[in-house]
Amino acid sequence: MSDTPSSRREAREAAERASAAQPASAPQPTPAASEPIFRAPAEPAPTTPARPSLDDLFTGDATTEVLGAPPPPPNKRRRRKGGWIALAIVLVLLGGVAAGGLWVWNTYEDKIRAVLGWEEPTEFDAAQAHGEATITIVSGDAGPQVSQKMFDAGVTRTATSLYSYMIDNNIAFTFQPGTYKLQQEMTSAAALEALGDPANRLEGRVVLPEGLTVDVSLQRIADGASVSLDDLTAAVADPSAYGVSASSLEGWLFPATYTIEPGTSATSIIKMMVDRTVQSLDAAGVPIDQRERILTIASIIQREARYEADMQKVSRVILNRLDPSNQETFGLLQMDSTAQYGYGELHAGSVSTSEQAQHDDNPWNTYVHPGLPVGPISNPGDVAIDAAMHPADGPWLYFVTVNLDTGETVFTTTYAEHQKYVKQFQEWCSEHPDSGC
């Protein structure tokens, strides 16, 4: 190789480049100028090929193998389950909204209607009045009570129509007890005017069933005849005013249906009922001096028996027990009705006597005191009064109703027989606990 200036220059430049490439801490010997230098070409840095796009797939520059495997199909079962859950959540939310809305409506309906202008009318049109309706006003009724009765009878549109009309128009009205004939679907003004017209006041009607006490009867009279209960109580305070020698009118208010003319006094009503009792006593052939005694027996019969034939047998049982020669019961009637009356539980809804009533020492308790009670215990009717005068023939000393629904009653002569049917009655009661046992 010739040593030319260009070859020397090339060798020097090569040496400088080699020197620059060596680390400073480890200097390398400079090669001779005459030694040729061979270097391997630098390998290019690996590069990540760009991921083909969907456009490359459509143009044919890439395939699905390059893009990757398609995603797995969706899990239909999981998707259905999720749908049901979503639906349940929606339904729960809707139910809550509906319940909340219903509560708000029920609580604030009147205010909501007022704000939105949805108020329902409280009055019928005057032209709507038709047909007939009746209402009964009793002593003590005022605007609110009469207003409710008007609505219940179909006279006014709402339960507060009449009372609101009176308040809004500053109307003071005194309601007179009585039964009044009105029309259906009246205005409050027309209804109030009708109540003030005496021509619309109907006759009172009083219904007294058999077996009621005086106290219960007086309340029914007050309601039916529109008479003050206080006036009626005062009217029965003195039995002698009606020719009755007893200390009470218990048993003397005859059970019947009475028509009471408007304005009839309490005293006149009581006299009408006492006179009807005297009429029944006379028809049964009761001597005047035996009236109270027969009414006492008849009142027990009325409470103890349901049918006429049984009433006559109960009458005989009473007489047999009162017989001084009776060594079975020794004069004790032992009637539940008398014990219940004396203890104040005659109308308690049970035919059985409580232990307290059975042992209470009162003059009506025939479990404690022999003989008849001191007076009647209820208002007897014609059949019971007649049975007291005309008892059936028989040796019976005991009886028990074994079926309260049918009234079936069994009469016996010995205590052992009686106990057998008492057990039958108790078994019936255990099977019919709500039948008045």
For each residue, the residues with C-beta under 8 A, 3 or more apart:
1: 7 34
2: 7
3: 7 8
4: 7 8
5: 8 9
6: 9 10
7: 1 2 3 4 10 11
8: 3 4 5 11 12 33
9: 5 6 12 13
10: 6 7 13 14
11: 7 8 14 15 33 34
12: 8 9 15 16 33
13: 9 10 16 17
14: 10 11 17 18 37
15: 11 12 18 19 30 31 33
16: 12 13 19 20
17: 13 14 20 21
18: 14 15 21 22 28 30 31 37
19: 15 16 22 28 30
20: 16 17
21: 17 18
22: 18 19 26 27 28
23: 26
24: 27
25:
26: 22 23
27: 22 24
28: 18 19 22
29:
30: 15 18 19
31: 15 18 35 37
32: 35
33: 8 11 12 15
34: 1 11
35: 31 32
36:
37: 14 18 31
38:
39:
40:
41:
42:
43:
44: 47
45:
46:
47: 44
48:
49:
50:
51: 67
52: 56 57 61 62 66 67
53: 56 57 62
54: 57 58 67
55: 58 59
56: 52 53 59 61 62
57: 52 53 54 61 62 63 64 67
58: 54 55
59: 55 56
60:
61: 52 56 57
62: 52 53 56 57 66 67
63: 57 66 67
64: 57 67 68 69 70
65:
66: 52 62 63
67: 51 52 54 57 62 63 64
68: 64
69: 64
70: 64
71:
72:
73:
74: 78 79
75: 78 79
76: 79 80
77: 80 81
78: 74 75 81 82
79: 74 75 76 82 83
80: 76 77 83 84
81: 77 78 84 85
82: 78 79 85 86
83: 79 80 86 87
84: 80 81 87 88
85: 81 82 88 89
86: 82 83 89 90
87: 83 84 90 91
88: 84 85 91 92
89: 85 86 92 93
90: 86 87 93 94
91: 87 88 94 95
92: 88 89 95 96
93: 89 90 96 97
94: 90 91 97 98
95: 91 92 98 99
96: 92 93 99 100
97: 93 94 100 101
98: 94 95 101 102
99: 95 96 102 103
100: 96 97 103 104
101: 97 98 104 105
102: 98 99 105 106
103: 99 100 106 107
104: 100 101 107 108 112
105: 101 102 108 109 112
106: 102 103 109
107: 103 104
108: 104 105 111 112
109: 105 106 112 113
110: 113 114 119
111: 108 114 115
112: 104 105 108 109 115 116 118
113: 109 110 116 117 118 119 120
114: 110 111 117 119
115: 111 112
116: 112 113
117: 113 114
118: 112 113
119: 110 113 114
120: 113
121: 124 157
122: 157 158 160 161 164
123: 156 157 161 165 187 188
124: 121 128 129 156 157 185 186 187
125: 128 187
126: 129 187 190
127:
128: 124 125 185 186
129: 124 126 183 184 185 186 187 190
130: 183 184 185
131: 183 184
132: 181 182 183 184
133: 153 154 155 181 182 183 184
134: 153 179 180 181 182 202
135: 146 149 150 152 153 155 179 180 182
136: 149 178 179 180 223 224 226
137: 141 146 149 175 176 177 178 179 180 195 226
138: 141 177 222 223 226
139: 177 222 226 227 228 229
140: 145
141: 137 138 145 146 149 175 177
142: 145 146 175
143: 146 147 162 163 166 167 173 175
144: 147 148 160 163
145: 140 141 142 148 149
146: 135 137 141 142 143 149 150 162 163 175 195
147: 143 144 150 151 156 159 160 161 162 163 164
148: 144 145 151 152 159
149: 135 136 137 141 145 146 152 153
150: 135 146 147 153 155 156 161 162 182 188 191
151: 147 148 154 155 156 157 158 159 160 161
152: 135 148 149 159
153: 133 134 135 149 150 182
154: 133 151 184 185
155: 133 135 150 151 182 183 184 185 186 191
156: 123 124 147 150 151 161 162 186 188 191
157: 121 122 123 124 151 161 185
158: 122 151 161
159: 147 148 151 152
160: 122 144 147 151 163 164
161: 122 123 147 150 151 156 157 158 164 165 188
162: 143 146 147 150 156 165 166 188 191 192
163: 143 144 146 147 160 166 167
164: 122 147 160 161 167 168 188
165: 123 161 162 168 169 171 188 189 192
166: 143 162 163 169 171 172 173 188 192
167: 143 163 164 170
168: 164 165
169: 165 166
170: 167
171: 165 166 192
172: 166
173: 143 166 192 195 196
174:
175: 137 141 142 143 146 195
176: 137 195 201 226
177: 137 138 139 141 226 227 228
178: 136 137 201 202 204 226 262
179: 134 135 136 137 201 202 203 204 205 226
180: 134 135 136 137 194 195 200 201 202
181: 132 133 134 200 202
182: 132 133 134 135 150 153 155 186 191 194 195 200
183: 129 130 131 132 133 155 186 190 194
184: 129 130 131 132 133 154 155
185: 124 128 129 130 154 155 157
186: 124 128 129 155 156 182 183 190 191 194
187: 123 124 125 126 129 190 191
188: 123 150 156 161 162 164 165 166 191 192
189: 165 192 193
190: 126 129 183 186 187 193 194
191: 150 155 156 162 182 186 187 188 194 195
192: 162 165 166 171 173 188 189 195 196
193: 189 190 196 197
194: 180 182 183 186 190 191 197 200
195: 137 146 173 175 176 180 182 191 192 200
196: 173 192 193
197: 193 194 200 201
198: 201 262
199:
200: 180 181 182 194 195 197
201: 176 178 179 180 197 198 262
202: 134 178 179 180 181 262
203: 179 259 260 261 262
204: 178 179 224 225 226 227 259 260 261 262 264
205: 179 224 225 257 258 259 260
206: 220 221 224 225 257 258 260 269
207: 220 224 257 258
208: 212 217 220 221 253 254 255 256 257 258 273 379
209: 212 255
210: 255 302 378 379 380 381 384
211: 255 302 303 378 379 380
212: 208 209 216 217 220 253 255 378 379
213: 216 217 250 341 346 347 377 378 379
214: 217 218 236 248 249 250 253 379
215: 218 219
216: 212 213 219 220 347
217: 208 212 213 214 220 221 253 379
218: 214 215 221 222 229 232 233 236
219: 215 216 222 223 229
220: 206 207 208 212 216 217 223 224
221: 206 208 217 218 224 225 227 232 269
222: 138 139 218 219 225 226 227 228 229 232
223: 136 138 219 220 226
224: 136 204 205 206 207 220 221 258 260
225: 204 205 206 221 222 258 260 264 269
226: 136 137 138 139 176 177 178 179 204 222 223 262
227: 139 177 204 221 222 231 232 260 264 265 266 269
228: 139 177 222 231 232 266
229: 139 218 219 222 232 233
230: 233 234
231: 227 228 234 235 265 266
232: 218 221 222 227 228 229 235 236 266 269 270
233: 218 229 230 236 237
234: 230 231 237 266
235: 231 232 265 266 267 269 270
236: 214 218 232 233 239 249 270
237: 233 234
238: 241
239: 236 242 244 245 246 247 248 249 252
240: 243 244 245
241: 238 267
242: 239 249 252 270 271 274 275
243: 240 274 278
244: 239 240 249 252 274
245: 239 240 292
246: 239 249 250 252 292 375
247: 239 375
248: 214 239 375
249: 214 236 239 242 244 246 252 253 270 274
250: 213 214 246 299 375 376 377 378 379
251: 277 292 295 296 298 299 375 376 377 378 379 380
252: 239 242 244 246 249 273 274 277 295 376 379
253: 208 212 214 217 249 270 273 274 277 379
254: 208 273 274 276 277 279 280 379 381
255: 208 209 210 211 212 379 380 381
256: 208 273 276
257: 205 206 207 208
258: 205 206 207 208 224 225 269 272 273
259: 203 204 205
260: 203 204 205 206 224 225 227 264 269
261: 203 204 264
262: 178 198 201 202 203 204 226
263:
264: 204 225 227 260 261 268 269
265: 227 231 235 268 269
266: 227 228 231 232 234 235 269 270
267: 235 241 270 271
268: 264 265 271 272
269: 206 221 225 227 232 235 258 260 264 265 266 272 273
270: 232 235 236 242 249 253 266 267 273 274
271: 242 267 268 274 275
272: 258 268 269 275 276
273: 208 252 253 254 256 258 269 270 276 277
274: 242 243 244 249 252 253 254 270 271 277 278
275: 242 271 272 278 279
276: 254 256 272 273 279 280
277: 251 252 253 254 273 274 280 281 295 379
278: 243 274 275 281 282 291
279: 254 275 276 282 283
280: 254 276 277 283 284 381 382 385
281: 277 278 284 286 291 294 295 385
282: 278 279 285 286
283: 279 280 382 386
284: 280 281 294 382 385 386 388 389 390
285: 282 389
286: 281 282 290 291 294 385 389
287: 290 291
288: 291
289:
290: 286 287 293 294
291: 278 281 286 287 288 294 295
292: 245 246 251 295 296 375 376
293: 290 296 297 372
294: 281 284 286 290 291 297 298 385 388 389
295: 251 252 277 281 291 292 298 299 376 380 385 388
296: 251 292 293 299 300 372 373 375 376 377
297: 293 294 300 301 315 318 372 388
298: 251 294 295 301 302 376 380 384 385 387 388
299: 250 251 295 296 302 303 376 377 378 379 380 384
300: 296 297 303 304 314 318 333 335 337 338 373 377
301: 297 298 304 305 311 314 315 318 380 384 387 388
302: 210 211 298 299 305 311 378 379 380 381 384
303: 211 299 300 337 346 377 378
304: 300 301 314 335 336 337 399
305: 301 302 310 311 313 314 409
306: 310 401 407 409
307: 310 311 407
308: 311 312 383 387
309: 312 313 392
310: 305 306 307 313 314 399 407 409
311: 301 302 305 307 308 314 315 383 384 387
312: 308 309 315 316 387 390 391 392
313: 305 309 310 316 317 391 392 394 396 399 409 411
314: 300 301 304 305 310 311 317 318 387 399
315: 297 301 311 312 318 319 387 388 390 391 392
316: 312 313 319 320 391 392 393 394 396
317: 313 314 320 321 396 397 398 399 411
318: 297 300 301 314 315 321 322 333 335 391
319: 315 316 322 323 391
320: 316 317 323 326 395 396 397
321: 317 318 326 329 331 332 333 334 397
322: 318 319 326 331 333 371 372
323: 319 320 326
324: 331
325:
326: 320 321 322 323 329 330 331 397
327: 330
328: 397 414 415
329: 321 326 332 333 334 397
330: 326 327 370
331: 321 322 324 326 370 371
332: 321 329 366 367 369 370
333: 300 318 321 322 329 338 366 370 371 372
334: 321 329 366 367
335: 300 304 318 338 339 366
336: 304 339 340 351 352 353
337: 300 303 304 340 341 346 377 378
338: 300 333 335 341 342 364 365 366 367 373 377
339: 335 336 342 343 353 357 358 360 364 365 366 367
340: 336 337 343 345 346 348 353 357
341: 213 337 338 344 346 364 373 377 378
342: 338 339 357 360 362 363 364 365 373
343: 339 340 354 356 357 360 362 365
344: 341
345: 340 348 350 353 354 357
346: 213 303 337 340 341 377 378
347: 213 216
348: 340 345
349: 436
350: 345 436 437
351: 336 401 404 436 437
352: 336 437
353: 336 339 340 345 357 358 367
354: 343 345 357 358
355: 358 359
356: 343 359 360
357: 339 340 342 343 345 353 354 360 365
358: 339 353 354 355 365 367
359: 355 356 367 368
360: 339 342 343 356 357 365 368
361: 365 368
362: 342 343 365 368
363: 342 369 373 374
364: 338 339 341 342 373 374 375 377
365: 338 339 342 343 357 358 360 361 362 368 369 373
366: 332 333 334 335 338 339 369 370 371 372 373
367: 332 334 338 339 353 358 359
368: 359 360 361 362 365
369: 332 363 365 366 373
370: 330 331 332 333 366
371: 322 331 333 366
372: 293 296 297 322 333 366
373: 296 300 338 341 342 363 364 365 366 369 377
374: 363 364
375: 246 247 248 250 251 292 296 364
376: 250 251 252 292 295 296 298 299 379 380
377: 213 250 251 296 299 300 303 337 338 341 346 364 373
378: 210 211 212 213 250 251 299 302 303 337 341 346
379: 208 210 211 212 213 214 217 250 251 252 253 254 255 277 299 302 376
380: 210 211 251 255 295 298 299 301 302 376 384 385 388
381: 210 254 255 280 302 384 385
382: 280 283 284 385 386
383: 308 311 386 387
384: 210 298 299 301 302 311 380 381 387 388
385: 280 281 284 286 294 295 298 380 381 382 388 389
386: 283 284 382 383 389 390
387: 298 301 308 311 312 314 315 383 384 390 391
388: 284 294 295 297 298 301 315 380 384 385 391
389: 284 285 286 294 385 386
390: 284 312 315 386 387
391: 312 313 315 316 318 319 387 388
392: 309 312 313 315 316
393: 316
394: 313 316 411
395: 320 413
396: 313 316 317 320 399 411 412 413
397: 317 320 321 326 328 329 412 413 414 418
398: 317 411 412 413 414 415 417 418
399: 304 310 313 314 317 396 409 410 411 412 418
400: 409 410 418 421 422 425
401: 306 351 404 407 408 409 425
402: 408 409 410 421 424 425 428
403: 406 407 408 428
404: 351 401 407 428 429 432 435 436 437
405: 432 435
406: 403
407: 306 307 310 401 403 404
408: 401 402 403
409: 305 306 310 313 399 400 401 402
410: 399 400 402 421 424
411: 313 317 394 396 398 399
412: 396 397 398 399 417 418 421
413: 395 396 397 398 417
414: 328 397 398 417 418
415: 328 398 418 419
416: 419 420
417: 398 412 413 414 420 421
418: 397 398 399 400 412 414 415 421 422
419: 415 416 422 423
420: 416 417 423 424
421: 400 402 410 412 417 418 424 425
422: 400 418 419 425 426
423: 419 420 426 427
424: 402 410 420 421 427 428
425: 400 401 402 421 422 428 429 437
426: 422 423 429 430
427: 423 424 430 431
428: 402 403 404 424 425 431 432 437
429: 404 425 426 432 433 435 437
430: 426 427 433
431: 427 428
432: 404 405 428 429 435 437
433: 429 430 437
434:
435: 404 405 429 432
436: 349 350 351 404
437: 350 351 352 404 425 428 429 432 433
